[in-house]
Amino acid sequence: MEPSSGSRGPGPAAAAVAAVLPAGGSGERLGGATPKQFCTVQGRPLVSYTVRAMERISWISDIVVVVSPENIETMKSIIEKYGHKRVTIVKGGVTRHRSIFNGLKVFAENEFSSQLLRKPEVVIIHDAVRPFVEEDILSKVVMAAKDHGAAGAIRPLVSTVIASAADGCLDHSLERARYRASEMPQAFLFDIIYEAYQQCTDYDLDYGTECLHLALKYCKTNAKLVEGTADLWKVTYKRDLYAAESIIKDNLAQEVCVITSVKEDVAQVSFLLHESLKSRIKVEAVSIALSKNDGYLQDIFSGQCYNFVCINDKKYAIEETQKLVNMLEKSNIPLLYPVVLISVHLGVSENTSCSIGMEELTRIKKFAREVKKKNVLLYGILFQYKDCLLLQETVNSAAALILALIMDRNPELIGQLLVA
């Protein structure tokens, strides 16, 4: 989820900063025909999440994405679909280092790019398949690079590193406490890393993997190592995609907006539902008529809420939900992430089996299929109680269903009407 709508502060003081994202890998270790950077998580390519992580930071002026020649059109379509800004696509090389070198050249060599970008003081290098990078660690490595010439995020080793002898037996092991895993992001004074790549041997360009090593080997620049956070891991294997999806789902499920009419019975259910939900999720409760309060809801939409519950009597539930979908579409909220919209059909009836007809059920399913094309996942909950004594029990059941739908975000369940 978007941690913030933009940079929290001015960032590294007065430094011109750009980012290069190598995204040319084949995804061989992941398996499958689609390179990992283009695999979808919650319906959106992984590389788009990483671009957005950089894009929302105002002090990063340019974002260069380096992709293999056969994927340039794919990357262009991603930028267009998700409205990414400040992004330049560059054709990658046959290895990681050659791709990064190509990404750096757009700041220094006119013949390499149709539009030469302004050379930054500091350049960030970050893998396109590390989508959970935050502004704090980016700021730290940039500031360290300004002071030391180069800097990179590190993490403690999880496993002990050993070396095997020629016969396949243990030769020696390293003292784990002395060593660290090199992670991304890394940052460099542009002139240093560009000079290092210019001096690189073909062997380093073809077989090397560590940018900090190049700065040390060719420019005598000792990188400052910055302790990183646990979320800097790289999507490498298929299991990592599942983990990434779980993290994104959890981030999207932090808040729900409950929208109700001002009718007394609806307001009562809304209050009880708020009380039942608030211990497990942040709740924004709004009692308004949708048609008369567009401006107020737009203020809510400008926040970071991707889950909405619309409560009304069953006669008008679809009409009110349609108004909300229209407003969501105007806000562009569903552009980056799927929005969960739960329509609660409220009524009091002695005969729950006849509370809603097949015609209305069919209408709900059809409507859900239509709005799914707009990246809105629509679910229904039938909120029926025979008497007031059972009201709290029904509210608790509805709250459990709402939380499950928000956490799972299962597109296969859209249009279903669940009974609380």
N, C-alpha and C positions, 0 to 999 in steps of 0.2 A: 504494500500500500504506500501511497505517497506519504512519507513522513512529514512533509510540510509542503506548502504551495510554492515555496521558493527558498532562497538562501536565508539563513537566520540572521546573517550579519554581513558586514562588508567583505569578509573573507581575508585572505592574505593581503596585507596592506599594499595597495597600489601596484601589485605585480600583475603583469599581463600573463594569463594562464590559459593554456589550451590542453586538450586531451586527445590522445591517440588510442583507439580501441582496436587491437588486432582481432579480426573475426573471420579468419580465413581457413580455420581448421576443418578437417573432413569429418570429424566425429567418429573416427574409426573405433575408438574404445567404447563409445556409446552403443554401437551397433545400429543397424537400420540404415535406410537410404538417405535420411534427412540429416544434414550436419547439425550438431547440438545447438549451435547459436540460433538456428531457425526452427527448432522444435518449439511447439506451443505449450505454454503453461497458462491454464485458465483462458484458453483461446487466443493467447497473444504470444508472439515469438519471444524467446528469451532475450535476444539482442535488444529488443525494444525496451525491456525493463532496465537494462544497463544504460542505454542511451538516455532514458528518462532520468535515471539517477544522476547523471552528469548534467543533463539539460536544466533541471530544476535549481541548479546552483548558479546564481547570477554572475559570479566572478569567473566562471569558465567561459571564455569568449568563443572558442571554436571547438567542435567535436569532430574528429576525423575517424571514420569507420573504415577499416581496411578489410576488404573481402576478396575472395577468389574471383577471377574474371567471369566465371559462369554464374556467379550469384549476385552480380551487380544489379541486374534488373529486379531481382527479388528484394534486395535491400532498398532500392528506390521505391518500390511499392509499399514497403513497411513504413518508410519515412512519410510517404504521402498519406497512407491510411491513418496513421496515429498522430499526424500533425507535428512531427518532430521539427525543431528549429535549430539553427546554427550547426547543421550537420553537413559534412563534406564526405563523399564516398570516394575511396581510392582503391585502385586495383592492387591486389596483394601479390607477393612473390611466392616462390615454391617452398619457402621455409618461414618460420615465425620471425626470425631476425630480418630476413629480407622484406617481409611484409611491414614490419615496424619501420625499417629504413625508408620504405616507400611512403609511409605515413608522415614521416618527418620531412621528406623532400618537398611536400606542398607548401612548407613555410620558407623554403630556401632556394628552390630551383624553378625558375619560370617555365622551363621547357617541360617540367613534369606535370604541371597543372595548368588548365586553361585560365584559372583565376588564382594567382598567388595569394595565400592567406598571410595576414600580418604575423610576423615572427614573434612568438611569445618570449617572455623572460624565462618562464618555467613551463615545462611540458609534463603532463601526467601520462603514464603508460599504464593501461588497465585492461585486463582480459574482458572481452565481450560476454563471457560466460560466467562472470562473477556479478550477479545482478543486485546483491544486497549491500553494496558499498554505501557508506553514509558520508555526509559532509564533514563530520568531525575528523575522521581519519584522513580524508583528502586534504583538509586544511593543514593537518599536522605534517604530512609528508611534503607538502608544498613549502611550508615555512622552513622545514629542516633542509630541503633542497636549496633554498635561497641562502642558507647559512653555510652549508657544507658542499654544495655542488650536486649532490645526489642523495636520495633517501628512499627507503622502502619499508613496507610493512612486513613484520615477522610474527610468527606464532611459535609457541613451544612445540617440540616434537612429541607426537603421541606415542610412537613406537621407537624402540632402540634401533639404530642403524648399524648393520654388521657388514663385514666384507668376507667373501668366500675365497678360499684358496683354489688352485687349479684343479685339485681333485674333488671339488665340491664340498669340502669340509670347512668349518669355521676357521677363518684366519685371524680376525680381530673384530672387536666392536668399539664403537665410539661412546664416549661418556655423554649420555643424553643431555645432562644439565648444561653442558658447554655449547651445545649446538641449537640452532633454530631453523624452522622451516621458512623459506623465503616465500612471501605471498605478494599479492597486488593489493592496492595500487603502489606504484613507484613514481617518483618525480625527480626531474633533473633540470639543472640550468640548461636551456636549449643548446647553447653553444658547446657545452661539454658533451652531451650525448650525441649530438650531430657529428662532432669531430671524431668521437669514438667509432661511430658507424662508418665514417669516411675512411678511417684507417684500418678497419676490420679486414682480416684475411678471409678468403673464401671459406676456409675451414670453419672459422667462427660463425660466419653467416649461415653456413649449411648445417652445422651440428650444435652450435651453442643454444642455450635457452635462457641465460641469466643476463639481463640488461645491466644490473649493478656491477657485474664482473667486467663488462666491456668498459664501463667508465673507469674502473680501477686499473685495468690492464693497459688501456690506451691513453688515458688522461691523468693517471695517478690520482684519481679522486676517490677518497675513502667515503663510502656512503654512510650516512647516519641511519641506524636501524631503529624503527619506530614500532613499538608493541601494538599489534593490531587486535581487533575484536574477533570473536568466534564466527561471525557471519561473513567473513571474507573468503570462504571456501569456494572452490571452482566446480562447476557442473561438468563432470567427466564421464560418469557412468549412468546407466538408465535409472538406477536407484536414486541418483542425485536429482533427477528430474522430479521424482515423486517427493523427495524431501523439499525441493524448491516449491512445488505446488502446495504442500502442507504449510509451509511458512507463509506463503502469499495468502492462502485461505484464512489462516489465523490472523494475519494483519488486517484483512478485510472485514473480519468479524468482531472488531473492537467496539462498534457503535451501531445503534439502530435508532431510527426516527419513527416514532409512532404517531400517525396522523389520524385524527378523528373529527367527527362533526361535533356540533355543540349540543346535540340532543342529550337529554338526561341519561337515558339508559346506556347510550354509547359512551358518554363521558365516564360513567361509573365503571364500565368494563375497562376502559383505557387506563383509569387510575389504578385499578387492581392489577392490570397487566404490567404497568410501569413498576409497581411495587414488587411483583414477582420476578421481573427481569433484572432489576437494577443491581442485584447482588452479583450477577454474573456477566453483565455487559453494560456499557454506558448507554443510557437511554435519553433521547431528546423527545419529549412529548409535546405535541402541537394539537390544540383544539381549534380548528378553523374550518371555514368553508373554502374549498380549493379554488373555486371560481372567483373568490373575492380577495384572495390573499397571495397572489402570485409573487409579489415582491418579497414577502416574508419568507416564503419557501425558497426562493432563489438565494436568500442569505444562507439558508441551511445547506443548499446545494453547493455553495462556494466553499464549504468545509470539506472534511474527509470522511463523509458517511456514504457507505455503499449498500446500506440495507434499510428498507422502508416497509412499514406495516401500515396498511390503510384499513381502518375500521369504520364500517357503516352498516346500516340495515341492508339486508340482502337485496332489497328492491333496487337500490341505487349503487350497489357496490361496484359493478362493472363500469358504470358511467364515471364514478369518482376515480376509479383506478385508471381509466383512460386519460382523464385530465392530468393525473400525476405522471403517467408515461410521457405525455406530450411535453410536460415541463422538464422532465428528466432529459429528454432528447434535446431540448433547446439548451440545456445547461452543459451538454457534452460530457457529463459524468460517466455515461456508459462507454465512452470512447476507449479508455485505457483499461478498465476492469469491468467484468460482468456485475450488474447491479441485481441484488435480490429484492424482489417486490412481492410482499405477501398480502393478499386481499382477504380480509376476514369478513365473512358473511355472518352477520349477527341477527339472531332472532330468538324468541321465546315460544316454545311450542310443546304441546303434550304429545304430538305425533312426529318424532324426529325423522322417521323414515320417509315422510312426505314433505319435508321442509324445503326441498329444492327439486326442481323437475329436470328431466333429461334434456330439455331444450336449453335450459340455462347451463347445465354441465357442458353440453356441446359448445355453447357459446364461449365458455371460459377456456376450453381447450383450444379452440380456434384462435381466440385472442392471444393466448400464451404462445402459440406457434408464431404468430405475427410479430409480437414484441421481442421474441428471442432473436430475430434478425437484427434488432436494434441493441443487442447485448444486454437485454433485460430478462432475467429469469423470474417468471411469474408463477407463484404457487397460490393455492387457495386453502383456507381453513374454514370449516363450517363450525361456528360457535353456537351450539344449542344447549340450553339448560331448561329443565322442566320447572324448577322453582328456585327461589333465591338461596335456599339452603345448599344447593349444589353449585352455586355460582363460583365460589372460590376454588373448588375442585376443578371445575371446567377451565378457569383462568390458568391454574397451574399446568394443566394438560396442554393448553394452547401455548403457554410460555415455553414448555419443553419442545413442542413441535417447531416453534419459531426459531429457537436456538439451534436445533438440529438442521433445519433448512439453511440457516445462515452459515453454519460451520461447514456443511457438506457441499453446498452450492452445486447440486447435481442437476445437470441439464436434462437428464432423462425423466425427472419427476415434474417438469413444468406442466401446468394445466391440470394437475391432480388436485382433487378437493379432499383434504384430510379432515377427519372429524375429531374435534377436541373433546 
